[in-house]
Amino acid sequence: MHEYLPGLTDLKLPLMYRVRQHFGREQVDDVEATVCAELNRPEIAMALRPGDTAAVAVGSRGIANVQMIVRTLCNQLKRRKLDVFIVPAMGSHGGATPQGQVKVLAHLGITERTVGVPIRSSMEVKQIGSVISQHGNQVPLYMDTIAFEQSDLVIPFVRIKPHTGFKGPVESGIGKMLTIGLGKHVGCSRLHREGMAVFDHLIPAAGQVVLDTGKIGFVLAVVENAYEQTALIEAVLPNGALEREQKLLVEAKRLIARFLMPHIDVLVIEQFGKNISGIGMDANVTGRGELGGALPGFDGPAIQRIVVLGLTDETFGNAHGIGHADIITEKAFEQIDRQITWTNTLTAGSLGGGSLPISLPSEAQAIMAAACCVPGINANDARIVRIKNTLCLTEIAVSENLLDVVQALMNCELMGEWDGSWEFAQDH
């Protein structure tokens, strides 16, 4: 076998140890009852008029209890005598095709059979206004034509969380779903052409234009804890929605999982995909932003090299963001659908995310090659952390030379040698 680096085949993976990181566990005890209670709030109930048609907008992100929440929401709307259907609200995801977006919903467990309402998918949009960007450009804003023309009210379902490419008063949540998700491929790509560097002002301004149409009935928003459990569910009225999102974002940032150790030489990520993060691996974990370079405001550990071992089935070959890894395996490379990936990358305008890293034949070669390329250290001395994906940080594996660091941290618990499985901490 060809040796990519001198001595690479002589290097051996270090013994790894299982570590449990502890985070806050605020959690909604009864998800269905909480959704019902939110819709029973008088100010929300008043917006639900019998005989009206409601379009429930559902995105492409993996959200805890997504099927249960969407089904309960639809059932509660039907109980109030509304005619209900679902529209995919995911920008260019699913290959920017109607069928692809329905398929993305199906992999989230959202089908006409499972939620009891039809799904109406189209990439056609209607212009509903415009906004002036910080560049001085007049940016047209769009909404899914079916949602706008075939419903009396649109009800977006969103998860509020930190964004992977920019920092601002609102990031990934209500404003982004209103403008980019419901804007479909046309609206999504037009906003991204202004560049994410201006999203901190552009998204709130654009979101307010959408809210001012009067089309949004309310937004059902969720926040999750570090264990991928539903920590909060709230129905947010259009009036003041973006102000409320700011407060919910603060809560989401407080609850987010992170690495507790200060330095990592090589981070090994087993699973990469759009169901994990918009760029496959959450920049709020890795510190590598969607625009390239360090994520603004990142306060996590310095990570020298990142290795990706494979893509999730749910990403359908979409590897947008893979360019933020340093090395991948040939298995990961073969899983990439370049057309779908580059559609997403070109739409986002973050070209570095679509670049293809070096791919090596085996996991061991990929990991040790990354260790060889950490400046200033011997490969055998590299501090290595391995995770299932950037959503699953309650259980990690660390190399032996990190044990002293782990044992000195208050919220880290050493659980013995890692056997290659993630059974122990998959309670989230």
C-alpha positions as a LaTeX table, in Angstrom:
\begin{tabular}{lrrr}
\hline
Residue & $x$ (\AA) & $y$ (\AA) & $z$ (\AA) \\
\hline
Met1 & 0.00 & 0.00 & 0.00 \\
His2 & 1.24 & 3.47 & $-0.89$ \\
Glu3 & 2.53 & 5.34 & 2.17 \\
Tyr4 & 1.28 & 8.91 & 2.18 \\
Leu5 & 3.60 & 10.10 & 4.95 \\
Pro6 & 6.95 & 8.59 & 5.93 \\
Gly7 & 6.38 & 6.20 & 8.81 \\
Leu8 & 2.57 & 6.53 & 8.74 \\
Thr9 & 1.94 & 2.79 & 8.56 \\
Asp10 & 4.17 & 2.29 & 11.62 \\
Leu11 & 1.99 & 4.50 & 13.81 \\
Lys12 & $-0.69$ & 2.92 & 15.98 \\
Leu13 & $-3.89$ & 4.42 & 17.27 \\
Pro14 & $-3.65$ & 5.17 & 21.00 \\
Leu15 & $-5.76$ & 3.43 & 23.59 \\
Met16 & $-8.96$ & 5.44 & 24.04 \\
Tyr17 & $-11.00$ & 5.97 & 27.20 \\
Arg18 & $-14.70$ & 6.58 & 27.62 \\
Val19 & $-15.60$ & 9.90 & 29.24 \\
Arg20 & $-18.96$ & 11.28 & 30.20 \\
Gln21 & $-19.46$ & 15.02 & 30.15 \\
His22 & $-22.25$ & 16.38 & 32.35 \\
Phe23 & $-24.51$ & 19.28 & 31.36 \\
Gly24 & $-27.78$ & 20.80 & 32.55 \\
Arg25 & $-30.81$ & 18.56 & 31.96 \\
Glu26 & $-33.79$ & 20.93 & 31.85 \\
Gln27 & $-36.45$ & 18.96 & 29.99 \\
Val28 & $-40.12$ & 19.07 & 29.01 \\
Asp29 & $-41.74$ & 16.17 & 30.85 \\
Asp30 & $-44.76$ & 15.73 & 28.54 \\
Val31 & $-44.13$ & 16.98 & 25.02 \\
Glu32 & $-47.64$ & 16.41 & 23.66 \\
Ala33 & $-49.32$ & 18.02 & 26.66 \\
Thr34 & $-47.01$ & 21.03 & 26.39 \\
Val35 & $-47.82$ & 21.55 & 22.70 \\
Cys36 & $-51.53$ & 21.35 & 23.53 \\
Ala37 & $-51.14$ & 23.80 & 26.41 \\
Glu38 & $-49.34$ & 26.31 & 24.18 \\
Leu39 & $-52.14$ & 26.19 & 21.60 \\
Asn40 & $-54.70$ & 26.59 & 24.39 \\
Arg41 & $-53.22$ & 29.91 & 25.47 \\
Pro42 & $-55.99$ & 32.48 & 24.81 \\
Glu43 & $-53.85$ & 34.71 & 22.62 \\
Ile44 & $-52.84$ & 31.73 & 20.45 \\
Ala45 & $-56.33$ & 30.20 & 20.33 \\
Met46 & $-57.72$ & 33.53 & 19.09 \\
Ala47 & $-55.53$ & 33.25 & 15.98 \\
Leu48 & $-57.05$ & 29.86 & 15.07 \\
Arg49 & $-60.37$ & 30.46 & 13.34 \\
Pro50 & $-62.50$ & 27.44 & 12.37 \\
Gly51 & $-62.62$ & 27.04 & 8.61 \\
Asp52 & $-59.24$ & 28.64 & 7.99 \\
Thr53 & $-56.47$ & 26.79 & 6.17 \\
Ala54 & $-53.14$ & 26.46 & 7.96 \\
Ala55 & $-49.79$ & 25.66 & 6.32 \\
Val56 & $-47.39$ & 24.13 & 8.86 \\
Ala57 & $-43.83$ & 24.85 & 7.73 \\
Val58 & $-41.32$ & 22.12 & 8.66 \\
Gly59 & $-37.59$ & 22.32 & 8.00 \\
Ser60 & $-34.82$ & 19.80 & 7.42 \\
Arg61 & $-33.02$ & 19.89 & 10.77 \\
Gly62 & $-32.98$ & 16.95 & 13.14 \\
Ile63 & $-35.15$ & 18.00 & 16.09 \\
Ala64 & $-35.94$ & 15.88 & 19.13 \\
Asn65 & $-39.52$ & 14.54 & 19.08 \\
Val66 & $-40.06$ & 16.15 & 15.68 \\
Gln67 & $-42.69$ & 13.68 & 14.50 \\
Met68 & $-44.61$ & 13.82 & 17.78 \\
Ile69 & $-44.57$ & 17.63 & 17.89 \\
Val70 & $-45.64$ & 18.07 & 14.26 \\
Arg71 & $-48.35$ & 15.42 & 14.58 \\
Thr72 & $-49.69$ & 16.94 & 17.80 \\
Leu73 & $-49.63$ & 20.44 & 16.30 \\
Cys74 & $-51.54$ & 19.26 & 13.22 \\
Asn75 & $-54.04$ & 17.31 & 15.31 \\
Gln76 & $-54.70$ & 20.30 & 17.55 \\
Leu77 & $-55.27$ & 22.52 & 14.53 \\
Lys78 & $-57.66$ & 19.99 & 13.02 \\
Arg79 & $-59.49$ & 19.72 & 16.34 \\
Arg80 & $-60.15$ & 23.45 & 16.08 \\
Lys81 & $-61.70$ & 22.85 & 12.62 \\
Leu82 & $-58.81$ & 24.17 & 10.55 \\
Asp83 & $-57.84$ & 22.61 & 7.23 \\
Val84 & $-54.14$ & 21.70 & 7.64 \\
Phe85 & $-51.27$ & 20.80 & 5.33 \\
Ile86 & $-47.46$ & 20.76 & 5.60 \\
Val87 & $-44.98$ & 22.61 & 3.40 \\
Pro88 & $-41.25$ & 21.83 & 3.43 \\
Ala89 & $-39.37$ & 24.95 & 4.52 \\
Met90 & $-35.72$ & 24.15 & 3.93 \\
Gly91 & $-34.25$ & 26.50 & 1.35 \\
Ser92 & $-32.27$ & 24.45 & $-1.16$ \\
His93 & $-32.00$ & 21.22 & 0.85 \\
Gly94 & $-33.13$ & 17.97 & $-0.70$ \\
Gly95 & $-31.30$ & 18.84 & $-3.90$ \\
Ala96 & $-33.60$ & 21.88 & $-4.36$ \\
Thr97 & $-36.37$ & 19.69 & $-5.78$ \\
Pro98 & $-39.95$ & 19.15 & $-4.52$ \\
Gln99 & $-39.46$ & 15.39 & $-4.37$ \\
Gly100 & $-36.12$ & 15.75 & $-2.61$ \\
Gln101 & $-37.63$ & 17.92 & 0.11 \\
Val102 & $-40.48$ & 15.46 & 0.68 \\
Lys103 & $-37.84$ & 12.75 & 1.02 \\
Val104 & $-35.96$ & 14.80 & 3.62 \\
Leu105 & $-39.18$ & 15.13 & 5.65 \\
Ala106 & $-39.79$ & 11.39 & 5.34 \\
His107 & $-36.38$ & 10.65 & 6.86 \\
Leu108 & $-37.38$ & 12.85 & 9.79 \\
Gly109 & $-40.49$ & 10.71 & 10.20 \\
Ile110 & $-42.79$ & 13.32 & 8.65 \\
Thr111 & $-45.12$ & 11.73 & 6.07 \\
Glu112 & $-48.78$ & 12.12 & 5.28 \\
Arg113 & $-49.40$ & 8.82 & 7.06 \\
Thr114 & $-47.44$ & 9.59 & 10.23 \\
Val115 & $-48.80$ & 13.10 & 10.83 \\
Gly116 & $-52.24$ & 12.75 & 9.28 \\
Val117 & $-52.18$ & 15.72 & 6.89 \\
Pro118 & $-51.10$ & 16.20 & 3.28 \\
Ile119 & $-47.66$ & 17.48 & 2.28 \\
Arg120 & $-47.61$ & 20.03 & $-0.53$ \\
Ser121 & $-44.13$ & 20.50 & $-1.90$ \\
Ser122 & $-43.05$ & 22.97 & $-4.57$ \\
Met123 & $-40.02$ & 25.12 & $-5.26$ \\
Glu124 & $-42.14$ & 27.95 & $-6.67$ \\
Val125 & $-42.07$ & 31.20 & $-4.73$ \\
Lys126 & $-43.90$ & 34.51 & $-4.60$ \\
Gln127 & $-42.19$ & 37.79 & $-3.84$ \\
Ile128 & $-43.70$ & 39.26 & $-0.67$ \\
Gly129 & $-41.49$ & 42.31 & $-0.17$ \\
Ser130 & $-37.89$ & 43.46 & $-0.06$ \\
Val131 & $-35.27$ & 44.81 & 2.32 \\
Ile132 & $-32.18$ & 46.99 & 1.95 \\
Ser133 & $-28.98$ & 45.14 & 2.89 \\
Gln134 & $-25.96$ & 46.66 & 4.56 \\
His135 & $-24.35$ & 46.72 & 1.11 \\
Gly136 & $-27.10$ & 49.09 & $-0.02$ \\
Asn137 & $-28.73$ & 46.48 & $-2.25$ \\
Gln138 & $-32.49$ & 46.04 & $-2.45$ \\
Val139 & $-32.97$ & 42.37 & $-1.69$ \\
Pro140 & $-36.28$ & 40.78 & $-2.77$ \\
Leu141 & $-37.90$ & 38.44 & $-0.25$ \\
Tyr142 & $-39.87$ & 35.36 & $-1.20$ \\
Met143 & $-42.25$ & 32.82 & 0.30 \\
Asp144 & $-43.27$ & 29.37 & $-0.83$ \\
Thr145 & $-46.14$ & 30.00 & $-3.27$ \\
Ile146 & $-48.29$ & 27.19 & $-1.91$ \\
Ala147 & $-47.90$ & 28.41 & 1.67 \\
Phe148 & $-48.67$ & 32.00 & 0.71 \\
Glu149 & $-51.55$ & 31.44 & $-1.73$ \\
Gln150 & $-53.23$ & 28.29 & $-0.44$ \\
Ser151 & $-53.40$ & 29.09 & 3.28 \\
Asp152 & $-54.91$ & 31.70 & 5.55 \\
Leu153 & $-52.05$ & 31.41 & 8.00 \\
Val154 & $-48.56$ & 29.91 & 8.01 \\
Ile155 & $-47.26$ & 28.25 & 11.19 \\
Pro156 & $-43.50$ & 27.64 & 11.13 \\
Phe157 & $-42.06$ & 24.97 & 13.43 \\
Val158 & $-38.48$ & 25.84 & 14.36 \\
Arg159 & $-35.65$ & 24.95 & 16.68 \\
Ile160 & $-33.79$ & 27.96 & 18.08 \\
Lys161 & $-30.03$ & 27.48 & 18.35 \\
Pro162 & $-26.71$ & 29.22 & 17.68 \\
His163 & $-25.83$ & 29.49 & 13.99 \\
Thr164 & $-22.74$ & 27.92 & 12.46 \\
Gly165 & $-21.66$ & 30.88 & 10.38 \\
Phe166 & $-22.56$ & 34.18 & 12.03 \\
Lys167 & $-23.37$ & 35.71 & 15.41 \\
Gly168 & $-26.17$ & 38.18 & 16.00 \\
Pro169 & $-29.26$ & 38.96 & 18.07 \\
Val170 & $-31.08$ & 36.15 & 16.23 \\
Glu171 & $-29.27$ & 33.28 & 14.57 \\
Ser172 & $-30.79$ & 29.91 & 13.64 \\
Gly173 & $-34.49$ & 29.99 & 14.43 \\
Ile174 & $-37.55$ & 32.09 & 13.66 \\
Gly175 & $-35.99$ & 34.75 & 11.44 \\
Lys176 & $-33.99$ & 32.23 & 9.44 \\
Met177 & $-37.00$ & 29.94 & 8.88 \\
Leu178 & $-39.20$ & 32.85 & 7.76 \\
Thr179 & $-36.68$ & 34.14 & 5.23 \\
Ile180 & $-34.44$ & 31.27 & 4.13 \\
Gly181 & $-36.54$ & 28.18 & 4.87 \\
Leu182 & $-39.83$ & 29.48 & 3.47 \\
Gly183 & $-37.93$ & 31.40 & 0.78 \\
Lys184 & $-37.02$ & 28.07 & $-0.84$ \\
His185 & $-34.09$ & 27.88 & $-3.24$ \\
Val186 & $-34.74$ & 31.28 & $-4.86$ \\
Gly187 & $-35.05$ & 33.23 & $-1.60$ \\
Cys188 & $-32.32$ & 31.30 & 0.15 \\
Ser189 & $-29.75$ & 31.84 & $-2.59$ \\
Arg190 & $-30.62$ & 35.54 & $-2.97$ \\
Leu191 & $-30.11$ & 36.25 & 0.73 \\
His192 & $-26.86$ & 34.29 & 0.78 \\
Arg193 & $-25.53$ & 36.36 & $-2.11$ \\
Glu194 & $-25.36$ & 39.29 & 0.31 \\
Gly195 & $-22.96$ & 37.19 & 2.42 \\
Met196 & $-23.33$ & 35.81 & 5.91 \\
Ala197 & $-21.16$ & 38.61 & 7.24 \\
Val198 & $-24.28$ & 40.83 & 7.10 \\
Phe199 & $-26.78$ & 38.24 & 8.35 \\
Asp200 & $-26.72$ & 39.67 & 11.88 \\
His201 & $-28.70$ & 42.65 & 10.54 \\
Leu202 & $-30.16$ & 41.23 & 7.32 \\
Ile203 & $-32.01$ & 38.26 & 8.81 \\
Pro204 & $-33.89$ & 40.25 & 11.51 \\
Ala205 & $-34.79$ & 42.97 & 8.99 \\
Ala206 & $-35.96$ & 40.44 & 6.40 \\
Gly207 & $-37.80$ & 38.41 & 9.02 \\
Gln208 & $-39.73$ & 41.47 & 10.13 \\
Val209 & $-40.87$ & 42.08 & 6.55 \\
Val210 & $-42.26$ & 38.54 & 6.43 \\
Leu211 & $-44.01$ & 39.01 & 9.78 \\
Asp212 & $-45.49$ & 42.30 & 8.57 \\
Thr213 & $-47.34$ & 40.48 & 5.76 \\
Gly214 & $-49.78$ & 39.24 & 8.39 \\
Lys215 & $-49.44$ & 35.73 & 6.99 \\
Ile216 & $-47.76$ & 34.17 & 10.03 \\
Gly217 & $-50.30$ & 32.89 & 12.57 \\
Phe218 & $-47.68$ & 32.04 & 15.19 \\
Val219 & $-44.39$ & 30.19 & 15.39 \\
Leu220 & $-43.98$ & 26.98 & 17.38 \\
Ala221 & $-40.44$ & 27.18 & 18.74 \\
Val222 & $-38.38$ & 24.62 & 20.61 \\
Val223 & $-35.08$ & 24.77 & 22.48 \\
Glu224 & $-33.10$ & 21.61 & 23.25 \\
Asn225 & $-30.66$ & 20.71 & 25.99 \\
Ala226 & $-27.23$ & 19.15 & 25.56 \\
Tyr227 & $-28.78$ & 15.67 & 25.53 \\
Glu228 & $-30.93$ & 16.40 & 22.44 \\
Gln229 & $-34.00$ & 16.49 & 24.66 \\
Thr230 & $-36.77$ & 19.03 & 24.33 \\
Ala231 & $-36.06$ & 21.62 & 27.00 \\
Leu232 & $-38.67$ & 24.23 & 26.04 \\
Ile233 & $-41.69$ & 24.54 & 23.73 \\
Glu234 & $-43.31$ & 27.90 & 23.13 \\
Ala235 & $-45.90$ & 29.30 & 20.73 \\
Val236 & $-44.62$ & 32.74 & 19.73 \\
Leu237 & $-46.99$ & 35.38 & 18.35 \\
Pro238 & $-45.86$ & 37.40 & 15.31 \\
Asn239 & $-45.90$ & 40.66 & 17.21 \\
Gly240 & $-42.54$ & 40.76 & 18.98 \\
Ala241 & $-41.46$ & 37.35 & 17.62 \\
Leu242 & $-37.90$ & 38.40 & 16.83 \\
Glu243 & $-37.49$ & 40.07 & 20.21 \\
Arg244 & $-38.68$ & 36.86 & 21.87 \\
Glu245 & $-36.28$ & 34.85 & 19.71 \\
Gln246 & $-33.38$ & 36.83 & 21.16 \\
Lys247 & $-34.30$ & 35.67 & 24.68 \\
Leu248 & $-34.79$ & 32.07 & 23.56 \\
Leu249 & $-31.40$ & 32.13 & 21.83 \\
Val250 & $-29.75$ & 33.12 & 25.11 \\
Glu251 & $-31.38$ & 30.06 & 26.71 \\
Ala252 & $-30.29$ & 27.82 & 23.83 \\
Lys253 & $-26.68$ & 28.97 & 24.17 \\
Arg254 & $-26.76$ & 28.29 & 27.89 \\
Leu255 & $-27.90$ & 24.71 & 27.32 \\
Ile256 & $-25.70$ & 23.78 & 24.35 \\
Ala257 & $-23.22$ & 20.92 & 24.67 \\
Arg258 & $-19.51$ & 21.67 & 24.33 \\
Phe259 & $-16.11$ & 20.16 & 24.96 \\
Leu260 & $-14.99$ & 20.78 & 28.53 \\
Met261 & $-11.27$ & 20.25 & 27.96 \\
Pro262 & $-9.24$ & 23.27 & 26.79 \\
His263 & $-7.09$ & 21.72 & 24.02 \\
Ile264 & $-7.65$ & 19.04 & 21.37 \\
Asp265 & $-4.99$ & 18.18 & 18.80 \\
Val266 & $-7.11$ & 15.82 & 16.67 \\
Leu267 & $-10.92$ & 15.67 & 16.74 \\
Val268 & $-12.34$ & 12.53 & 15.12 \\
Ile269 & $-15.99$ & 12.78 & 14.02 \\
Glu270 & $-17.68$ & 9.54 & 13.02 \\
Gln271 & $-20.87$ & 11.00 & 11.55 \\
Phe272 & $-21.21$ & 14.11 & 9.37 \\
Gly273 & $-24.48$ & 15.30 & 7.83 \\
Lys274 & $-27.17$ & 17.90 & 7.29 \\
Asn275 & $-29.32$ & 16.23 & 9.95 \\
Ile276 & $-26.50$ & 16.99 & 12.40 \\
Ser277 & $-25.84$ & 20.60 & 11.37 \\
Gly278 & $-26.25$ & 22.86 & 8.36 \\
Ile279 & $-22.55$ & 22.36 & 7.65 \\
Gly280 & $-22.45$ & 18.71 & 8.71 \\
Met281 & $-20.63$ & 19.34 & 11.98 \\
Asp282 & $-21.66$ & 22.11 & 14.33 \\
Ala283 & $-19.27$ & 25.06 & 14.24 \\
Asn284 & $-20.31$ & 25.86 & 17.80 \\
Val285 & $-18.54$ & 22.61 & 18.72 \\
Thr286 & $-15.59$ & 22.68 & 16.30 \\
Gly287 & $-14.98$ & 26.44 & 16.22 \\
Arg288 & $-14.72$ & 26.39 & 12.41 \\
Gly289 & $-17.24$ & 28.81 & 10.98 \\
Glu290 & $-19.19$ & 28.54 & 7.76 \\
Leu291 & $-17.32$ & 31.50 & 6.29 \\
Gly292 & $-13.96$ & 29.85 & 6.92 \\
Gly293 & $-11.59$ & 30.51 & 9.79 \\
Ala294 & $-12.62$ & 30.68 & 13.41 \\
Leu295 & $-16.28$ & 31.09 & 14.33 \\
Pro296 & $-16.76$ & 34.59 & 15.79 \\
Gly297 & $-17.12$ & 34.50 & 19.56 \\
Phe298 & $-16.16$ & 30.82 & 19.86 \\
Asp299 & $-15.05$ & 30.06 & 23.41 \\
Gly300 & $-14.41$ & 26.33 & 23.08 \\
Pro301 & $-11.11$ & 24.45 & 22.91 \\
Ala302 & $-8.44$ & 25.06 & 20.30 \\
Ile303 & $-8.82$ & 22.14 & 17.85 \\
Gln304 & $-5.84$ & 21.67 & 15.55 \\
Arg305 & $-7.07$ & 18.99 & 13.11 \\
Ile306 & $-10.47$ & 17.48 & 12.29 \\
Val307 & $-11.03$ & 14.05 & 10.75 \\
Val308 & $-14.42$ & 12.92 & 9.38 \\
Leu309 & $-15.00$ & 9.19 & 9.05 \\
Gly310 & $-18.38$ & 9.02 & 7.31 \\
Leu311 & $-21.66$ & 10.64 & 6.27 \\
Thr312 & $-25.08$ & 9.93 & 7.76 \\
Asp313 & $-27.75$ & 8.23 & 5.66 \\
Glu314 & $-30.08$ & 11.15 & 6.38 \\
Thr315 & $-27.83$ & 13.65 & 4.60 \\
Phe316 & $-28.49$ & 11.98 & 1.20 \\
Gly317 & $-24.91$ & 12.57 & 0.13 \\
Asn318 & $-25.05$ & 16.28 & 0.93 \\
Ala319 & $-21.60$ & 17.04 & 2.33 \\
His320 & $-21.76$ & 20.84 & 2.38 \\
Gly321 & $-19.30$ & 21.83 & 5.08 \\
Ile322 & $-16.94$ & 18.91 & 4.50 \\
Gly323 & $-14.29$ & 21.44 & 3.45 \\
His324 & $-13.97$ & 22.46 & 7.10 \\
Ala325 & $-12.48$ & 19.02 & 7.85 \\
Asp326 & $-8.77$ & 18.44 & 7.29 \\
Ile327 & $-8.86$ & 14.75 & 6.38 \\
Ile328 & $-11.64$ & 12.30 & 5.54 \\
Thr329 & $-11.74$ & 8.58 & 4.82 \\
Glu330 & $-12.29$ & 7.15 & 1.36 \\
Lys331 & $-15.57$ & 5.78 & 2.72 \\
Ala332 & $-16.72$ & 9.33 & 3.44 \\
Phe333 & $-15.52$ & 10.50 & 0.02 \\
Glu334 & $-17.50$ & 7.78 & $-1.74$ \\
Gln335 & $-20.66$ & 8.76 & 0.17 \\
Ile336 & $-20.58$ & 12.32 & $-1.17$ \\
Asp337 & $-23.11$ & 13.28 & $-3.85$ \\
Arg338 & $-21.26$ & 16.12 & $-5.51$ \\
Gln339 & $-24.27$ & 17.55 & $-7.36$ \\
Ile340 & $-26.39$ & 17.80 & $-4.20$ \\
Thr341 & $-23.42$ & 19.10 & $-2.20$ \\
Trp342 & $-22.47$ & 21.78 & $-4.67$ \\
Thr343 & $-26.08$ & 22.90 & $-5.09$ \\
Asn344 & $-26.13$ & 23.57 & $-1.36$ \\
Thr345 & $-22.64$ & 25.14 & $-1.37$ \\
Leu346 & $-23.32$ & 27.47 & $-4.28$ \\
Thr347 & $-26.65$ & 28.48 & $-2.80$ \\
Ala348 & $-25.00$ & 29.29 & 0.53 \\
Gly349 & $-22.15$ & 31.11 & $-1.16$ \\
Ser350 & $-19.69$ & 29.51 & 1.27 \\
Leu351 & $-17.43$ & 27.92 & $-1.31$ \\
Gly352 & $-14.91$ & 26.58 & 1.17 \\
Gly353 & $-17.61$ & 24.32 & 2.61 \\
Gly354 & $-17.77$ & 22.40 & $-0.66$ \\
Ser355 & $-14.03$ & 21.80 & $-0.98$ \\
Leu356 & $-12.95$ & 18.18 & $-0.73$ \\
Pro357 & $-10.27$ & 17.32 & 1.86 \\
Ile358 & $-7.61$ & 14.66 & 1.48 \\
Ser359 & $-9.15$ & 11.18 & 1.73 \\
Leu360 & $-7.24$ & 8.19 & 3.09 \\
Pro361 & $-8.12$ & 4.48 & 2.85 \\
Ser362 & $-8.64$ & 3.63 & 6.51 \\
Glu363 & $-9.79$ & 5.27 & 9.71 \\
Ala364 & $-6.44$ & 4.61 & 11.35 \\
Gln365 & $-4.49$ & 6.19 & 8.50 \\
Ala366 & $-6.76$ & 9.23 & 8.45 \\
Ile367 & $-6.47$ & 9.78 & 12.20 \\
Met368 & $-2.74$ & 9.26 & 12.42 \\
Ala369 & $-2.09$ & 11.35 & 9.32 \\
Ala370 & $-3.91$ & 14.20 & 11.06 \\
Ala371 & $-1.80$ & 13.60 & 14.17 \\
Cys372 & 1.35 & 13.82 & 12.03 \\
Cys373 & 0.25 & 17.25 & 10.81 \\
Val374 & $-0.27$ & 18.94 & 14.18 \\
Pro375 & 2.46 & 21.58 & 14.38 \\
Gly376 & 5.08 & 21.22 & 17.06 \\
Ile377 & 4.22 & 17.78 & 18.46 \\
Asn378 & 5.11 & 14.17 & 17.83 \\
Ala379 & 2.23 & 12.20 & 16.29 \\
Asn380 & 2.30 & 9.72 & 19.19 \\
Asp381 & 1.81 & 12.60 & 21.63 \\
Ala382 & $-1.30$ & 14.03 & 19.93 \\
Arg383 & $-4.27$ & 14.61 & 22.22 \\
Ile384 & $-7.10$ & 12.86 & 20.40 \\
Val385 & $-10.83$ & 13.12 & 21.07 \\
Arg386 & $-13.35$ & 10.96 & 19.22 \\
Ile387 & $-17.12$ & 11.57 & 19.05 \\
Lys388 & $-20.12$ & 10.02 & 17.34 \\
Asn389 & $-21.18$ & 13.41 & 15.94 \\
Thr390 & $-21.36$ & 17.01 & 17.11 \\
Leu391 & $-24.84$ & 16.49 & 18.54 \\
Cys392 & $-23.65$ & 13.70 & 20.85 \\
Leu393 & $-21.17$ & 15.19 & 23.30 \\
Thr394 & $-22.35$ & 13.67 & 26.56 \\
Glu395 & $-20.17$ & 10.66 & 25.80 \\
Ile396 & $-16.77$ & 11.06 & 24.17 \\
Ala397 & $-13.59$ & 9.02 & 23.88 \\
Val398 & $-10.19$ & 10.50 & 24.70 \\
Ser399 & $-6.62$ & 9.34 & 24.29 \\
Glu400 & $-4.67$ & 8.26 & 27.37 \\
Asn401 & $-2.64$ & 11.46 & 27.47 \\
Leu402 & $-5.84$ & 13.41 & 28.23 \\
Leu403 & $-6.77$ & 11.41 & 31.33 \\
Asp404 & $-5.13$ & 13.82 & 33.77 \\
Val405 & $-7.02$ & 16.71 & 32.19 \\
Val406 & $-10.32$ & 14.82 & 32.34 \\
Gln407 & $-9.90$ & 13.83 & 35.97 \\
Ala408 & $-9.21$ & 17.44 & 36.92 \\
Leu409 & $-12.46$ & 18.71 & 35.35 \\
Met410 & $-15.47$ & 18.98 & 37.61 \\
Asn411 & $-18.11$ & 17.89 & 35.05 \\
Cys412 & $-16.16$ & 15.06 & 33.39 \\
Glu413 & $-16.44$ & 11.45 & 34.53 \\
Leu414 & $-13.94$ & 8.75 & 33.46 \\
Met415 & $-15.80$ & 5.51 & 32.64 \\
Gly416 & $-12.96$ & 3.15 & 31.67 \\
Glu417 & $-11.58$ & 1.97 & 28.35 \\
Trp418 & $-13.61$ & 2.71 & 25.21 \\
Asp419 & $-14.68$ & $-0.42$ & 23.37 \\
Gly420 & $-15.59$ & 1.26 & 20.09 \\
Ser421 & $-19.33$ & 1.57 & 20.80 \\
Trp422 & $-21.50$ & 4.44 & 21.94 \\
Glu423 & $-24.07$ & 2.43 & 23.92 \\
Phe424 & $-23.31$ & 3.90 & 27.31 \\
Ala425 & $-24.50$ & 7.48 & 26.91 \\
Gln426 & $-27.09$ & 7.22 & 24.17 \\
Asp427 & $-29.88$ & 8.34 & 26.46 \\
His428 & $-30.53$ & 11.46 & 24.43 \\
\hline
\end{tabular}
